[in-house]
């Protein structure tokens, strides 16, 4: 009997991992699930074991990856005992592979150890949609992210046509390449750190126990409250949506109202109030400007505080609930705890009694409960949940037809209103020392910096990042449009040129022609440049870059599948989305710089603690 071959598949969501396994094993599993994570079969007298790892949808820095995602990666790979012979990176052949994709994959895989690349091979799915010569040309493109990745994998790759399950030649080629990896490794599989696996599994068992306990406790408390108190079904509900910029607030508002009332990624200088009928009730949703994710509230543009306070205080009727939006697929640690507490404090201490934590992007964790996510993230997120008296909810914003998730949210608002009545605005002009100057035990990480230095890095950092995004989106559009032309779809020869021209003009206008020029900024002395501020800026701008590029890619990928709009309308919709995203980014940078430089702000010469 031939030697058993074991492999794990790693890649983005919807990249075709399940289809690859189906093609190899000649099965027809439709989607990933806990029951079919590991699948086995016999091919030419050889046992083949394949494990599918969880996919990701945003290419953030792994430091901002949720803890549960990291745990799941190790747990899945540990299913291939005693270890995989090959790690298969799955990439769609009809999608552009960007620099953020490459950086994320490299950092993600190296969580497994430095020797992982010897056992790694790239599989291009949807090989029927693009010529093999085109793939090879993309691989050979000098300086491209794809070329760097293939080189790290020692030039091992395979093109797959998953629509042709009877084409066994491609499967035989893949197995031969895996056998080549085994031979090169002298018959050795990739060594899994068994101590790490043991530690992760023990941690996972503890997380599950705590998650089940939390879920039962919350359900019990809700049941007891409903038995003791009269919970009236509100005929009218008013909510305020809060959270960091590009965190899913507008999507949540659209999900509640069941229509696209709020522009996704749009420039939010003022609060936007929209109305609708939901479950037979009058619904008012107030969408607010988001705050910086990584910077203290003192650096927020002034329009954030004034817009939120102005909209809430000027409203004739106060809101029933504050919905604090937190993306469920990103890490929430001490820095987010401090920043969230600072930003919520503008509405007064009483705000927490009227707040529900609304986790967005729930569709990204189909096999993981929100309680498991809460318990795995640790003390910071658990503190936030307890601060809101264990009131939390999850939205899958991609499934607007799922009205049960909205109905359940409204029930929770009914219960909160029955317990606390309406929210009443009680603000303080200045935060007390305890809430705003709260420090971490790691005092070594706290550095005093001159705020004028932040201006330089905001300005220069954004210009560099915007230029990178411009080039990458141009390349992304060309790659995708070339695929469509190769498929001889309904595009005319003028369409891609027109699309690229329009997109380039839009991006150039946003990046190089701001609405009003920035004030001159003198470059700071190198000795005064603190590393923490540069790190935070890189993380913030990289987060924006990931969301923008992922959004554009998904938007263009929808061109072929959507029949509701004309090609011109789809193209314009994509261009408009890019314009909104980049305007929003520039908007925040510009107003933060203006605030710091304004003499009346009193902070241009101030020294601030960045934690």
Residue pairs with C-beta under 8 A, 6 or more apart in sequence:
1 45
1 46
2 44
2 45
2 46
3 46
3 179
3 182
3 187
4 46
4 47
4 48
4 49
5 46
5 47
5 48
5 49
5 85
5 86
5 175
5 178
5 179
5 182
6 48
6 49
6 50
6 80
6 83
6 84
6 85
6 86
6 189
7 48
7 49
7 50
7 51
7 80
7 84
7 85
7 86
7 87
7 88
7 178
8 50
8 51
8 52
8 53
8 76
8 77
8 80
8 84
8 86
8 87
8 88
9 17
9 20
9 21
9 50
9 51
9 52
9 53
9 88
9 90
9 123
10 17
10 53
10 87
10 88
10 89
10 90
10 105
10 108
10 109
11 17
11 55
11 89
11 90
11 91
12 55
12 56
12 57
12 91
12 92
12 101
13 55
13 56
13 57
13 364
14 55
14 92
15 55
15 90
15 91
15 92
15 95
15 125
16 90
16 92
16 125
16 126
16 160
16 162
17 32
17 52
17 53
17 55
17 90
18 29
18 30
18 31
18 32
18 52
19 125
19 162
20 88
20 90
20 123
20 125
20 160
20 162
21 27
21 29
21 39
21 50
21 52
22 28
22 29
22 162
22 165
23 160
23 162
23 165
23 170
23 171
24 41
24 43
24 48
24 50
24 171
24 174
25 39
25 40
25 41
25 43
25 48
25 50
26 41
26 165
27 39
27 41
29 36
29 39
32 52
32 54
32 55
32 366
32 367
33 366
33 367
34 367
36 52
37 51
37 52
37 76
37 79
38 49
38 50
38 51
38 52
38 79
38 80
39 49
39 50
40 47
40 48
40 49
40 50
41 47
41 48
42 48
43 171
43 175
46 175
48 175
49 80
51 76
51 77
51 79
51 80
51 84
52 76
53 72
53 73
53 76
53 77
54 69
54 72
54 73
54 76
56 65
56 69
56 104
56 108
56 329
56 364
57 329
57 361
57 364
57 550
58 329
58 330
58 546
58 547
58 550
59 98
59 100
59 101
59 103
59 104
59 546
59 549
59 550
60 104
60 330
60 542
60 543
60 546
61 104
61 107
61 539
61 542
62 70
62 104
62 107
62 108
62 111
63 331
63 539
64 330
64 331
64 539
64 543
65 108
65 330
65 331
66 328
66 329
66 330
66 331
66 332
66 373
66 376
66 377
67 331
67 376
67 377
67 378
68 207
68 365
68 368
68 372
68 373
68 376
68 377
69 329
70 111
71 200
71 203
71 204
71 207
71 376
72 368
73 108
73 111
73 112
74 111
74 112
74 196
74 197
74 200
75 197
75 200
75 201
75 204
77 84
77 112
77 192
78 192
78 197
78 200
78 201
80 192
82 189
82 192
83 189
83 190
83 191
83 192
84 119
84 189
84 190
85 119
85 178
85 181
85 182
85 185
85 189
85 190
86 119
86 120
86 121
86 178
86 181
86 190
87 109
87 112
87 116
87 119
87 120
87 121
87 190
88 120
88 121
88 122
88 123
89 105
89 109
89 120
89 121
89 122
89 123
89 149
89 153
90 122
90 123
90 125
91 97
91 122
91 123
91 124
91 125
91 146
92 124
92 125
92 126
93 124
93 125
93 126
93 127
93 129
93 130
93 135
93 159
94 126
94 129
94 130
94 480
94 483
95 479
95 480
95 553
95 557
96 475
96 476
96 479
96 480
96 553
97 138
97 144
97 145
97 146
97 149
98 145
98 472
98 475
98 476
98 549
99 145
99 468
99 472
100 472
100 542
100 545
100 546
100 549
101 145
102 145
102 146
102 148
102 149
103 145
105 149
106 149
106 152
109 116
109 117
109 120
110 116
112 190
113 190
113 191
113 193
115 190
115 191
116 190
117 152
117 153
117 154
118 154
118 181
118 184
118 185
118 190
119 181
119 185
119 189
119 190
120 152
120 153
120 156
121 153
121 156
121 157
121 158
121 174
121 177
121 178
121 181
122 149
122 150
122 153
122 156
122 157
122 158
123 157
123 158
123 159
123 160
123 174
124 135
124 157
124 158
124 159
124 160
125 160
125 162
126 160
126 161
126 162
127 135
127 159
127 160
127 161
127 162
127 170
128 161
128 162
128 163
128 164
129 483
129 486
129 487
130 483
130 486
131 486
132 159
134 482
134 486
135 159
138 144
138 146
138 479
139 146
139 147
139 150
139 157
140 147
141 147
150 156
150 157
156 177
156 180
156 181
158 170
158 173
158 174
158 177
159 170
160 170
160 174
161 167
161 170
182 188
182 189
207 372
207 375
207 376
208 372
210 371
210 375
211 369
211 371
211 372
211 374
211 375
212 371
214 371
214 374
214 375
214 390
215 369
215 371
217 390
218 390
221 390
222 415
225 231
225 415
225 418
225 419
226 415
229 418
229 419
230 418
231 414
231 415
231 418
232 414
232 417
232 418
233 281
233 414
234 281
234 320
234 410
234 413
234 414
234 417
235 281
235 282
236 281
236 282
236 283
236 284
237 278
237 281
237 282
237 283
237 284
237 320
237 321
237 410
237 413
238 283
238 284
238 286
238 315
238 317
238 318
238 319
238 320
238 321
239 256
239 283
239 284
239 285
239 286
239 319
239 320
239 321
239 322
239 323
239 413
240 286
240 288
240 308
240 311
240 312
240 319
240 321
240 322
240 323
241 249
241 252
241 253
241 285
241 286
241 287
241 288
241 323
241 325
241 358
242 249
242 288
242 308
242 322
242 323
242 324
242 325
242 343
242 344
243 249
243 290
243 291
243 324
243 325
243 326
244 290
244 291
244 292
244 293
244 339
245 268
245 289
245 290
245 291
245 292
245 293
245 584
245 588
246 265
246 290
246 543
246 544
246 547
246 581
246 584
247 290
247 293
247 325
247 326
247 327
247 360
248 325
248 327
248 360
248 361
248 395
248 397
249 262
249 287
249 288
249 290
249 325
250 262
250 263
250 264
250 265
250 266
250 268
250 287
251 262
251 264
251 360
251 395
251 397
252 323
252 325
252 358
252 360
252 395
252 397
253 261
253 262
253 274
253 285
253 287
254 260
254 261
254 262
254 264
254 397
254 400
255 395
255 397
255 400
255 405
255 406
256 276
256 278
256 283
256 285
256 406
256 409
257 274
257 276
257 278
257 283
257 285
258 276
258 278
258 400
258 403
258 406
259 276
261 274
261 276
261 285
262 272
262 274
262 285
262 287
263 580
264 551
264 577
264 580
265 547
265 548
265 551
265 577
265 580
265 581
265 584
266 580
266 584
267 580
267 583
267 584
267 587
268 287
268 288
268 289
268 290
268 584
269 289
269 303
269 307
269 587
270 289
270 303
270 307
270 311
271 286
271 287
271 288
271 289
271 307
271 308
271 310
271 311
272 286
272 287
273 284
273 285
273 286
273 287
273 311
274 284
274 285
274 287
275 282
275 283
275 284
275 285
276 283
276 285
277 283
278 406
278 410
279 403
279 406
279 407
279 410
281 410
284 319
286 311
286 312
286 315
286 319
288 304
288 307
288 308
288 311
289 301
289 303
289 304
289 307
289 308
290 304
291 297
291 300
291 304
291 339
291 343
292 299
292 300
292 339
292 540
292 588
292 592
293 336
293 339
293 540
293 543
294 335
294 339
294 536
294 539
294 540
295 339
295 536
295 540
295 610
296 338
296 339
296 342
296 608
296 609
296 610
296 611
297 339
297 342
297 343
297 345
297 346
297 436
298 342
298 436
298 603
298 608
299 451
299 454
299 592
299 595
299 596
299 608
300 343
300 592
301 587
301 588
301 591
301 592
301 594
301 595
302 591
302 595
303 591
305 346
308 346
308 347
309 346
309 347
309 425
309 427
312 318
312 319
312 347
312 425
313 425
317 422
318 422
318 423
318 424
318 425
319 354
319 422
319 423
320 354
320 413
320 416
320 417
320 422
320 423
321 354
321 355
321 356
321 413
321 416
321 417
321 423
322 347
322 351
322 354
322 355
322 356
322 423
323 355
323 356
323 358
324 340
324 344
324 355
324 356
324 357
324 358
324 384
324 388
325 358
325 359
325 360
326 332
326 357
326 358
326 359
326 360
326 381
326 384
327 359
327 360
327 361
328 359
328 360
328 361
328 362
328 364
328 365
328 370
328 373
328 394
329 361
329 364
329 365
331 377
332 377
332 380
332 381
332 384
333 377
333 378
333 380
334 380
334 440
335 611
336 380
337 380
337 381
337 383
337 384
338 438
338 440
338 611
340 384
341 435
341 438
342 431
342 435
342 436
344 351
344 352
344 355
345 351
345 428
345 431
345 435
345 436
346 427
347 425
347 427
348 425
348 426
348 427
348 428
349 426
350 423
350 424
350 426
351 423
352 387
352 388
352 389
353 389
353 420
353 423
354 416
354 420
354 422
354 423
355 387
355 388
355 391
356 388
356 391
356 392
356 393
356 409
356 412
356 413
356 416
357 384
357 385
357 388
357 391
357 392
357 393
358 392
358 393
358 394
358 395
358 409
359 370
359 373
359 392
359 393
359 394
359 395
360 395
360 397
361 396
361 397
362 370
362 394
362 395
362 396
363 396
363 397
363 398
363 399
365 373
370 392
370 394
373 381
374 381
374 382
374 385
374 392
375 382
385 392
391 412
391 416
393 405
393 408
393 409
393 412
394 405
395 405
395 409
396 402
396 405
399 405
430 436
437 609
439 446
439 609
439 611
440 446
440 611
445 532
445 611
446 609
446 610
446 611
447 530
447 532
447 609
447 610
448 607
448 608
448 609
449 528
449 530
449 532
449 533
449 607
449 608
449 610
450 524
450 528
450 605
450 607
451 596
451 603
451 604
451 605
451 606
451 607
451 608
452 521
452 524
452 596
452 597
452 604
452 605
453 524
453 528
453 529
453 530
453 533
454 533
454 592
454 596
455 521
455 593
455 596
455 597
456 521
456 522
456 523
456 524
457 529
457 533
457 534
457 537
458 537
458 589
458 592
458 593
459 518
459 521
459 589
459 593
461 534
461 537
461 538
461 541
462 541
462 585
462 586
462 589
463 511
465 541
465 542
465 544
465 545
466 510
466 511
466 582
466 585
466 586
467 511
468 545
469 507
469 545
469 548
469 549
469 582
470 504
470 507
470 508
470 511
472 545
472 549
473 503
473 507
473 548
473 549
473 552
473 578
474 500
474 503
474 504
474 507
476 549
476 552
476 553
476 556
477 496
477 499
477 500
477 503
477 552
477 556
478 496
478 500
480 553
480 556
480 557
480 559
481 491
481 495
481 496
481 499
481 500
481 556
482 496
484 491
484 496
484 559
484 560
485 491
485 496
487 560
489 560
490 567
491 567
495 567
495 571
498 571
499 571
499 575
502 571
502 572
502 575
503 574
503 575
503 578
506 575
506 578
506 579
507 578
507 582
510 579
510 582
510 583
510 586
511 582
511 586
514 586
514 590
515 590
516 590
518 590
518 593
519 593
519 594
519 597
521 593
530 610
532 610
533 610
536 610
541 585
544 581
544 585
547 581
548 578
548 581
548 582
548 585
551 577
551 581
552 574
552 577
552 578
555 573
555 574
555 577
556 574
558 570
559 567
559 570
559 571
559 574
562 570
565 573
595 601
595 603
596 603
596 604
597 604
598 604
